[in-house]
Amino acid sequence: MFKLLFSLSDKIVNNFKIFQNIIRLRRIKPTYLFFSENKNYQKYSYLIIETLVKKYPNEVYYVSSDIDDKINNPDVKNIFIGKSLLMIIFFLIIRAKYMFLTLTDLNIHIVKKTNNVEKYIYYFHAPVSTTKAYTATAFDNYDVILCNGDYHLDEIRKRESIKKIKKKKLIKTGYFYFDYINNRMNIQTKANEILIAPSWNYNQKNFVNENLEEIIQSVLNKGYIVKFRPHPESFKRSMLTINSFKKKFSNQKFILDETTENINSMQNAKCLITDSSGIAIEFILLFKRPVLYFEGNDKIHNVEFNKYNDLVTMDQKVKDSFGFTFKKENIKDLDVLINKSTTEFVNKDDQIKDFIVNNFYNYGDTVDNFNDLITKDFLNNIN
């Protein structure tokens, strides 16, 4: 009984301290405020934050619902706000000039907008298109979006035109995470694993719970090392399935990757198997290795996707240009497909380089470009 009371007392004290931090932050009214759900998403904001903090030391605040999610830079102010009610309170009362987020459906679900924040700025955590893998309203309520390429401009402007909604400020920054990977990857690593990395899907019938077990078993049966990297959302939505895989394949060459970074998994893989995860684009374009796409569980989260039939998604462009596809009846022959893909994928460097240049802004120069934008004080001139 006393143990329970002490535990409850500690929780109340800790929550009160968090609330005090939120109130103090509100009084400060930061100019640059980042919010992160958890440590898995830190890597997508890292270069943006590093660039800002060099020009504005001690003016960048990083707020997270994950107590282990902190930017390791003394000039960044890390603040933990917890989840549930405390997070709701934070978003309702916070005051800031620019709030950076990579959450979709702002102001529609738990995260609400307030007039006390001047601009809500979105940055991408995937190089995919906006028209298919996200809900129809995913980006409607943002003021500014840092775009990966022309495809984002075309998709977002079409959405605004269809729905007659206010135009957002679209900034041509490029995909920061490409450069984050390039700065840390080692393509000389001996690649001897098969990486299986599914997307996550709202639909009850999806790649994870419909076909993945059979695929993992088939690849293991062929003598390969399998590294299974679930999407962060799958750890919330499909944990029973993940645990069942872990138990079933425990005595085989099966590795469950639960790390926040995906770079080691990619550089150790000779081939990637997925349905439609954005990691496929990163793997093909940066590591220049083949991806096998399973066809049968299409991921369409946008109920209005048919309105964008004239726009080919970036996901589909990469798949059509560089991907290898297979169906359920091919699962038993995955070793043949793996060997075929790795053999046919050689000498694609020039083709991949041209694809990146033609589709993504500032590849290799996102930081320098963003620094130039900051120097020109573009944020203060957003209207």
N, C-alpha and C positions, 0 to 999 in steps of 0.2 A: 504493500500500500504506500509506504513512505517513498519507495523507489519510483513509483508511478507519479507521486506528487512532485518529487524533485525533478523528474523528467519534464513534467508539464510546466513547472516553474521555470526551468531552463529555456524551454521553448518560448514562453511568454517574454522572458527577458531578451532573448535573441531577436524575436520579432519586433520588440520595442526598439532595440538598437537599429535594426534595419529601417524601421519607420523614421527614426531620427535622421538617419543618413539620407533618406528620400527627401525629408523636409529641408535639410541643409543644402542638398543639391538643388532643390527648387529655388532657394534664396539666391544661390550662386548664378543661376540661369546660364549654363554653359553655352559657349558658341558652337562647339563641336561635340555632339553627344551620340555615342553609338550604343545600340542595344543588341545583345546576343542572347538567343535562347539557351545555348549550351556550347561547350568547348568544340564540338564538331564543326561549328560555323565560324570559328575564329579565323581560320586560314583565309577565308574569303574577304575579310576586312583588313587583314594584317598590313598589306602594302599601302592601302588607303590611309590607314592610321599612321604608319611609319612616315609617310610623305607629309601629312599634316603636322605631325608632332615636331618634325625638324624645323618647320617654319613657325609653329605656335607651341613651343614647349609649355607643359603644364596647363594647356587650355583644352586638351582633348580628354574626354571622360568616356570610359568604357564600362557600361552597365550590363550585368549578366544575371540570369536566373540560376546559373550554375556556379557554385562556390569555388570550383576548381578552374573556372574559366577566367584567366587573367592575362593581360598583355604584359610581357616581361620587358618593360621599359620604364625607367624611373620618372620619365616625363609624362607618362600616361596615368591618369587617375582611375584606378580600378574600384568599382563599387558593386557589391553583391546585394541584390534586392529580393531574392527568393522567388517563389512562384505564387500561383493562385491569387488570393485577395491582395497581398502586398504588391504583386505585379500590376494588378488592376488599378490599385491606388496610385502607383507610380505613373502610369500612363494618363490617368485622369488629372493629376495635379502638377505634373512636371512643367517647368518652363525652360525653354531652350531656343536658340536661334536656328540651328540645323540639327535635325535628328536623322541619323543614318540607320537604316534597317535592311535586312534581307528577308523579312516576313512578308508574305503575300496576304491579300484581302484585308488590308489596313482599314480599320473603322467598321468592318463587317462582323468580325468575330470578337475575341476577347480584347484585342488591342484597339483602343479608341483614340481618335484624334482629339486635339484640343487647340483652341485658338491661341494658347500660350506658347505653342511651338510655331515658329514662323514658316519653316519649310521642312517637309518630310521627304527624305532622299532615299531612293531604293538603289541597291547595288546587287548584282546577280551572283548566285551561288551555283550556277550551272550555265553551260554555253548553249542550252537548248532554246528553241523558239518559245514565244509567249502564248501561242494560239492553241496549243494542244495539251501539254502536260500540266498547265495551270488552269485554275477555274476561270470562267469568263470575266469575273470582276477582280481578278488578282491584283491588277496594278491601277485600277481606276482612281483611287483616292490619294495617290502620291502626287507631290508637286514637281519633283525632279527625279529623273531616272538616268543612271549612269549606264549607257548602252554598250553592248559588246560589238555590234556591227550594224550595217545598214538594215539587216533583216529585222532588228528590233525597232528601228525607226519606222519601217514600213508597216510592221504589225501593229504597233501602238497607235500610229496615226490613223490606220484603218479602223481600229476599234473606236477611237475618238469620233471619227466621221460617222460610223454606223450608229453609235449611241448618242451623238450630239452632246458629248461631255466636254468639259473644259480641257484645253490643250495643256499638256505637261511640258516642262522644260526638259528636253532630251539632250544629254551631253555625250559626245563621242569620245568616251574614255578607252574603250577596249575591255577585254576580260582580264582583270587583275590576276586571277588565279592561274592563268597560263604562265605568267611571268614568275609567280610564286613557285610553281612546279619547276620551271626552268632553272631557277636559282638553287634548287635543292636536289634535283634528280641526278642519278648516276647511271647512264645507259650502258656503261661497261659492266654492270653487274650481270653475272651469269643468270640468264632467265630460264628456269627449269620448272616453273609451276604453271598451272592453268588457273587463272583467276575467274571466279564466277561471282558477278556483282549485279544483282537484280535491281530494278527500280522499285519504288513502292507505288501501290495502286489503291484507289478508293474502292474499286470493285471487289466483291467478295471472292470471285473467281479470278485469280491472277497467277502470274508466273511463279511466285513463291510457293503457293499452296496447291497448285495444279500439276506442275511438270518438273519442278526443280529437283525433287528427291530422285526421280528417275535419271535426270541429267547428271547429277553428282555421282550416282552409283555407276553409271555408264563410263564416265571419265576415270573414276577410280579403278574400275575393272580393267581398263586399258593400261594400267600401271603408272598413271600420272599422279603427281602431287596436286591436290586440289586445295586452293585457298578460297574460302567462302567469305565474301565481304558483304553483309547485309547493308541496306540503306539505313541511315540513322532512324528514319520513321518506322522501319520494320522492327526495331528493338522495342518500340512502343506498341505496335499493332499486331506483330506476328511472333511474339516471344515464345509461345508454345511450340510453334513450328521450328524455330531456330534451335530450341533446346532438344527437340526430337531428332534433328539432324546431328547435333553434337553428340547425342547418346548413341545413335545408330552407327555413325561412322567413326567412333572413338578409337577403334582398333585398326584403322586404315590410315592412309596418307592424306588425312583431312585436317586442315587448319581453319579454325574459326577466327577471323580477323575482327577484333573489337576495338582497334586503335582509332584515334581521331584522325590521324593522317593516312592518306591513301597512296602516298608516293611510293613507299617501299613495296606495297602490294603490286603496283603497276610495274615498277622496274624489275621485279622478280618474275614477272609473268611473260611467257612466250606467246600467250594468246588469251583473250578475254571472251567469256561467254556471258551474254546478257539478253534482256528483252528490249529495253529501250532506255536504259539509264544514261544520264549525261556523262558518266565516266567513260563511255565508249568514245565520245568525241575527244576527250582529253587523252585517252590511251592511243588512239589512232594518230592524232595530229602531233602529239608531243613525243611519244615513244616510238611512233612509226611501226607499230605492230598490229596484227590482224585482230578483228573482232567477229565473233560468230553471233549473229542475232537470231534468237528463237522467234519464229512467227506463229502466232496462235493466241497470244494474250495482249492485244493492243491496248495501250494506255492512253485513254482520252478522258481528261478531266474537264475539258471545256465543252459544255453542252451546246455551245454555239459554234463548234469547230467547223461545221459545214459552211459557215459564212466566209471562211478564209480559203476556199478551195483554189483561188487564184494565186495564193502564196504557198510556195513549197517550204515546209519547215526546215530549219537548219539540221535537225535530227535526221530528216529524210535525205537531205542533200549529202550528208556525210555517209549515211548508210548506202545510198545509191552509188556514190563515188568510190568507196573503199571497203564496204562491208561484205560479209559472207552470210548467207541466210540458211537456216535449216528448219525443218518441221518435226512434229512428233515422231513420224515414221523414220526419221533420220537419226534419232537419238542413239540407237544401237551402233551406229557407224561413226560416232563422233571422232574417233581416232583418225579415220580417213579424212574427215573434214578439217581437223586440226593440222594434219600434215600438208594437205592441199593448200590451206590458207597461208601457212608460214612460207611455203615454197613460192606461191604466186605473189606474195606481198613484198618481195625484194625489189629494189630499184624504184621505189615509189617516192623517194625523197623530194625530187623536183616537183612532182605532181602535188604532193602535200604542201610544199612551200608555197606554190602558186595558189592553192586553195585557201590557205591561211591569209595571205596578202589580199586576196580578192573578197574575203568575207569577214575579217575581223580588224578592228581598228588597233593601231599602235602595238602590234605584236612585238614583244621584246622591249617596248618603250613605254609601257603604260605608266610607269612611275615618273619618267622624265616628262611625259605629256601632261600628267596630272599636276606635277610641280609647276609647269608652265602656266596651266590654268589657274592654279592658286596664286601665282605671282601676278597674274592679270586680274586677280581679285574677282573671278567669275561668280563666286558664290554671292558676293554682295551686290552683284548686278543681275541676279535672277529675278525675273518678273513674269 
